[in-house]
Amino acid sequence: MTDCIFASDLHGRLDRYEKLFAVIEGEHPDAVFLGGDLLPNGLAFRPPSDASTGDFVNDFLVNELASLRDRLGSTYPEFFVILGNDDPRTEEAAMHDAQTAGLWSYIHNTRRPLGSYSVYGYSNVPPTPFALKDWERYDVSRYVDPGCVPPTEGWRSVPLPDDELEWATIKGDLETLTGDADLASAVFLFHAPPYKTNLDRAALDGQKVDHVPLDVHVGSIAIERFIRSRQPLLTLHGHVHESARLTGEWCERIGRTHAFTAAHDGPELALVRFDLEHLDGATRELI
């Protein structure tokens, strides 16, 4: 058995992290997945000279997980972690340092083993209305939805080459990441949900930009097509906080693939528990 827990979009809320760590210490899961937007809200928009930002990764996450590892010893779980579109990419160095220290596997745009399974991570989301573009890509083409800011605009905490800004897509990234690999036993830790599903429903009903109605589904077309064509075992998602409340669903079957979201727009921690060998038994609890 491979017992796992999944959380996403914690946004630096200490109460959510404390609940998560308590569950880990009490239940001893084999693996923990953290699906991005892990850092405090607004961290990406404060100037580097603002001492109030602190160093959330090192001062909180690294310290807390090191203490948890000391307490759990050999039962410390494997952690698989990505950042999300609200997390500045300047934090990647700290994420890699924590990986070197053995606290987690930072898996954006890479693959790691989990027993007989393969775990892939991918942080990028399609263009949003927000200014920070560290983790945004064009989706399947250079089309941008009304009201959204193209990846070439906004700002980045880490520069990218011009050709990557102009032409890189989520579709192309996923093709490069997976090649012709057999994904029947693969788990994908995405930040973005798949397009036009129960997992990407946004509260945009009746809203317009320049008289154009906004699409209430804001997920990734590329990710949805990738799931349908490649059929991985499991995909994990966040990003759209209100989707589960609006649709009444936190999981979806796309062919043989199970897809779960841990995004949540209430004050609680949304925690998804699952066994990789019995995914039909997955549960989601608000703590």
Helices and strands as residue ranges (DSSP letters): E 3-7, H 14-27, E 31-35, G 43-45, G 51-53, I 56-62, H 63-72, G 73-75, E 78-82, G 89-91, H 92-100, E 105-106, E 110-114, E 117-122, H 162-167, H 170-178, E 186-190, E 208-209, E 212-213, H 221-230, E 234-237, H 243-247, E 251-254, E 257-261, E 270-275, G 279-281, E 283-286
